[in-house]
Amino acid sequence: MKSIDYLEATEFNDEIVTGIKGGKKLYVIFSTFGEREAELIYQKILLIDTLQCVDAIFVSHRRINDDKEEQTETKAKQASKRAKVILCNSVNVPDMGFEKGKGADMRRTLYYLITQHNADINNTVVVFLDADVLPQYFGTHFVLGLAGAVLKGYEFAKASFWRQMGRVKKYVAQPLFSAIAHNNLEPLREFAYPLSGEVAGTLSFFSKVSFWQMYGVETGINIDAVLSNYKIADVNLGVYDHEHHGDINIQKMSFGIIRTFLLQLIEYGYIELKNGAEISDVFKAQYIDEHGKRQSIEFNLSEKKYFPLCTII
C-alpha cells in the first residue's frame, strides 16, 4: 500500500537546496486578491529574495478593479527585482471563462508560466504559498522545506504545521477523509494538514492534476495525487497561523471540501449514489441567532472542475 513520507523543513537550507537543484528552475508563487495583503506580501518577498536557490517570485494577483494597479502589485515589485505580477484578470486560458476562485487563478498562473514564461515542464519546481500567513510565523523555511522535498525526488510536497485554530482540518477534513475506508484512499488519512495552501511540486505534476475552482482545490489535488500514485512528501513547517475566518466562511469552506470529496470519489468509482440522490451545489441551513430569532442561510457554492492543463497545452 502506498504511503506518504514525512520530512522536516529543518533538513534543508539555502545551500543544500541550491546544491540539489542542478539545472532546474525554482519558482515561488503567492496568491493575492485586492489590496488586503499588500504589506504582508512585501515582507514575505523581502525574505524570499534573500534565497540564492529561488529563480523568480510570482504574485498571482486578482484585481478588484481590472484597470487600476493596486498596492499589492506595487509593494511586490518594490520588494524585489525578481518579483513579477501575473494579473489573473487578464490571463486567458482556452477552456476557462472569467470564473473567480483560488483554484481557478492557480491554474491560470500555471498556464501563464508554461505558455508565456516558457517554463520547462520537466525541469521546473513550483512552490505555492498563501499570502495571509502572519509575519511572525513566516520564514524562508516555507520555500526551502517544500522545494527541498521536491528536488529530493518527490513529485508533490504538502506543508504541515501546528496551528491553534485549524477548525476545518480538525472537525471536517480529517474525519471526512477517514469516513470512507479503502486501501487506495488510506494515504489521505496520513496528511497532517490536508488543507494547507502551502504546497510544491514539479510543473509536470501540476499540469497533470485537475483543479477545482474554489474551496475544493486542495482536496481535489490531494485525491488526484494519491490515486495517481505520485511520490508524496508531508513537510513539517513547525508553528503557523494566519488570519482567521468567520463562522459563515468556515461553513462555506467545509461544504466545498465535503462536496469535492464526494464528487471525486464518485468519479473515481469508489462510491455511488442511488434512488435519485445527487450532490448538491447549495448549502442551506437554519439557525437561531443570539437574539433568539430563527434565521436561515442559503448559498449556491457550485464550482467548476478543470481538466489537467496537459490536455490543452
Phi, psi and omega in degrees: 000137179294146176223164179261136180270144182255128179234163177247136179299333180293350178287346188236141169228180185299319181295317180296312182296319177298322182291325182267356183290325181062228180266009181283156174262144178238117181245134175253134183234125172257140174258126182224160179218128177061215184247007186292338184247019186302309182290323179297316182293325178299312182295320183289319179293322175305317180294311184293333180295345178280350184275126178291329188286343184274129180270326180201152177241125180246136173253108179278098193246135173250116178284149171284316175249119188304326191258012184231123178296138183252164183302326180301317179294314181299312182294323179298314182289330177291328186287329183198143174288343179274357182271130178234134179266127174254115181276106183294336177299336188241006178272114181264119178250132188308322184258018179236150173261227182253027183299141175262156177144151183301312181297320179299318182286328174299316181294319177300320181295318178297320178298318178300314181302318184284316189266332183247328177269352179058040177292139179281113184303325186270355183223034180229135174250132182243131175244119175264131178231141173283143184276344189266011175296134180296138188305325184292346180254347185271144176201175180296343180295340175299314180285312186297317181293313183288312179295321179301319179298315181293317180293340178280350176128356178275141181275337181217130178233131182241136181284144167229162187189177173250129171215150190288327191249036180282063187294316183293321177298308188289320190256351180235294191297306184294316174298321181297315182290345176265352188283334178249116184262124174197141182305321182291337181265353184306321181300337178299330180284346186269348176293124179288332177216080189296343185258008183297138177276351179273105182220161176217158178188170171290152177296329176298315178301310183294338178278351185249358178252158178278153177240130171269150191295318189229252189294339185272001190298313182294316181298317180297316179295318178303313183294315178300318182296316182291315186278347176263005172066036174285158176276120190238139175240142173252116189251120180282116178264356179094224182270143190205149170198156175218181180300136185271146180267154176286170186299320182295317178295324176297319179295320179297314178301314182300316178300314181298321180292313179298315181299314180297316180303311182293316180297319179295318181291327174295315182297322179280352175089017181272334176224163182216138174262142182230175176057035176083003179290147178213161178280125185278149171268351190249125172267121186223131183205157175247148175204164175256126183277182185292347177261006179081012181266142178282130181231161176224151176229149178208125180226132171275112186246031177297142176217148183279151170250125181261138178294160177305143182300333181297344180279347182237356182254000000 
